[in-house]
Amino acid sequence: MTFQLCYASKTTSPHHQILNDLRDILGEARDFNILHQVQGVLYFADEHFFQCLEGEEVVILHVLEKLYKDPRHHQIKLFRAGHVDQGHFSQWSMKYVRRNSKIQQYFESKGYNHFRPLSLDEQDIPTLLKLLYEIEQPEEFV
Ligand SMILES: Cc1cc2nc3c(=O)[nH]c(=O)nc-3n(C[C@H](O)[C@H](O)[C@H](O)COP(=O)(O)O)c2cc1C
């Protein structure tokens, strides 16, 4: 069984700092996640993060503690946290999805002109995860 935890948060960094933040975050995330068999996906747009983490429960809860202490984001809103039969992102130590029209369309269909993951409800998460799983793009984000 895989423990899955999804959350949304908002960056605390000014616009010009974001690319550096993302590079650092993905580097740190992938180093740790590879060592500790954590997988997942990270999306960033319009000042907001959405991330889903999958792995051993004790390890994911440890990452969550680190996330709460991390000054690069705030307003963490937790969505689902629980065991799933199979993780979605087992191929990726941390799949990064940059701004994407399918995600934008999804938020538009919900009445938002911007990526507003803090406004989502628990029941929206499966659709968002499916989109993030299906989007194919190169690893580089710049
Ligand atoms: C949006 C966001 C996502 C992150 N994702 C991960 C992650 O998947 N795995 C991880 O180990 N750290 C992740 N981090 C970084 C951790 O919060 C932490 O800064 C980093 O792991 C270094 O922790 P340490 O100082 O305890 O070694 C993320 C940070 C942010 C802001």
The ligand as a MOL file (V3000), in Angstrom:
LIG
                    3D

  0  0  0     0  0            999 V3000
M  V30 BEGIN CTAB
M  V30 COUNTS 31 33 0 0 0
M  V30 BEGIN ATOM
M  V30 1 C 6.4690 23.3610 -2.9430 0
M  V30 2 C 7.5690 22.5450 -2.3130 0
M  V30 3 C 7.6780 21.1910 -2.6000 0
M  V30 4 C 8.6880 20.4210 -2.0210 0
M  V30 5 N 8.7580 19.0770 -2.2770 0
M  V30 6 C 9.6600 18.3200 -1.6290 0
M  V30 7 C 9.7080 16.9090 -1.8170 0
M  V30 8 O 8.9620 16.3180 -2.5950 0
M  V30 9 N 10.6500 16.2040 -1.1280 0
M  V30 10 C 11.5420 16.8020 -0.2740 0
M  V30 11 O 12.3620 16.1110 0.3520 0
M  V30 12 N 11.5420 18.1390 -0.1030 0
M  V30 13 C 10.6220 18.9040 -0.7600 0
M  V30 14 N 10.6260 20.2700 -0.5760 0
M  V30 15 C 11.7390 20.8910 0.1810 0
M  V30 16 C 11.5820 20.7090 1.6730 0
M  V30 17 O 10.5870 21.5940 2.1720 0
M  V30 18 C 12.9300 20.9980 2.3760 0
M  V30 19 O 13.2640 22.3490 2.2430 0
M  V30 20 C 14.0790 20.1930 1.7900 0
M  V30 21 O 13.6980 18.8480 1.6590 0
M  V30 22 C 15.3490 20.2890 2.6760 0
M  V30 23 O 15.0460 19.7930 3.9380 0
M  V30 24 P 16.1820 19.6630 5.0650 0
M  V30 25 O 16.7110 21.0560 5.2740 0
M  V30 26 O 15.4710 19.1220 6.2710 0
M  V30 27 O 17.2070 18.7300 4.5010 0
M  V30 28 C 9.6240 21.0440 -1.1500 0
M  V30 29 C 9.5050 22.4080 -0.8630 0
M  V30 30 C 8.4950 23.1640 -1.4420 0
M  V30 31 C 8.4000 24.6330 -1.1190 0
M  V30 END ATOM
M  V30 BEGIN BOND
M  V30 1 1 1 2
M  V30 2 1 2 3
M  V30 3 2 2 30
M  V30 4 2 3 4
M  V30 5 1 4 5
M  V30 6 1 4 28
M  V30 7 2 5 6
M  V30 8 1 6 7
M  V30 9 1 6 13
M  V30 10 2 7 8
M  V30 11 1 7 9
M  V30 12 1 9 10
M  V30 13 2 10 11
M  V30 14 1 10 12
M  V30 15 2 12 13
M  V30 16 1 13 14
M  V30 17 1 14 15
M  V30 18 1 14 28
M  V30 19 1 15 16
M  V30 20 1 16 17
M  V30 21 1 16 18
M  V30 22 1 18 19
M  V30 23 1 18 20
M  V30 24 1 20 21
M  V30 25 1 20 22
M  V30 26 1 22 23
M  V30 27 1 23 24
M  V30 28 2 24 25
M  V30 29 1 24 26
M  V30 30 1 24 27
M  V30 31 2 28 29
M  V30 32 1 29 30
M  V30 33 1 30 31
M  V30 END BOND
M  V30 END CTAB
M  END
